[in-house]
């Protein structure tokens, strides 16, 4: 169960074997009616913008700093 109350969900994968869980989490948020309330951010060594788009995430960051900057811009804290 995923509980509401957050604005962002950041996910990172180090290996291709774990990156598939990102889509699973996005799908769970859809099933629970939370998807439109949370900005889904992905990154990590095997992740690309193409993969981000494919799984339906909102934000791709090549680095942790880049992803944080994008989250701040979305939140209006940039």
N, C-alpha and C positions, 0 to 999 in steps of 0.2 A: 504494500500500500504506500502510495506517495501522498504526503500531506501538503496542503496548500500553505500559503503564507510567505512564499519567497517570490522574488521578481526574476531571478536569474538561476539557471542551472548550468554549471560549468562542468564539462567532461573532457578528460584527457586520456589518451591511450598511448602506450609505449610500443605495443606490438600489434600486428594485424589480427592476431587471434583474439584480442580483447576489444577491438574497435567495433565489432558487430553489436556489442551490448548497448552502444549509444542509440542505435535505432530502436532497440527493445525498450529503452527508457522513454524515448520520444513516443513510441506507440502506447505505452502505459499511461503517459500523461494525456494522450488523446482519449483513451478508454475511460479515464476518470474525469474527463471534462476540465482538465487543468491546462491543456496545451496552449490555449489562447491567452492564458494569464502569465505564462512564464517564457522568458527569452532563453532559448536553448543555445549554448555556446559550446563549440567543440574545437579541439586542437590536439597536438601531440605528433610524435615522429611520423606515423604512417598516414596522418590525416591530411586531406587536401580540400580546397574549395569545392572541387567536383564532388567529393564524398559528402561534404557538408550539405550541398544542394540535394544530393541523391537521397539522404536520409531525412531531409526536411528540417535540419537545424537552421537557426536564424543567423548565427555568427560563427565565422571561422577565424581563428587567429593562428598565425604561424608561430608566434611566441607567446609566452604568458603575459608579457608586458603589452603586446599588441592587443590581446584579447581583453585585458583589463582596461586599456584605453578605449576600446570600442564599447565596453559595458558602461564606462563612465559617460561617454558621449550619449548613449541611449538613455541613461538615467538623468542626464542633464547636469552631471557633476564634472564635466570636462573643463 
